[in-house]
C-alpha cells in the first residue's frame, strides 16, 4: 500500500489506507481481549533500567536515524510491577 501510494495517486488509496488502519485497530483490540492474563499478572520485583536496556536492544534496528540518549540513575534499584504490562507500555 505504501509503495503503491508513493508512485501512483488514486482517491481509493486513501479509503483503503483508512480501512486498513481500522482493521489493524480491531485486530489489536481482539488480541488484547484474547490475552487477559496480562491484566492478572502478579506484581514482581523488576530492575527497570535492565528492562529498558533490553527493549532498546530489541528494537535497535528499527530506530533508523533516531538517536536515543540514556541517563539511568540508581541502576541497581528495583521497582514492583507487572513485567509484561510495563513492557507493553
Buried (B, 14 or more C-beta within 10 A) or exposed (E): EEEEEEEEEEEEBEEBEEEEEEEEEEEEEEEEEEEEEEEEEEEEEBBBBEBBBEEEEEEEEEEEEEEEEEEEEEEEEEEEBBBEEBBEE
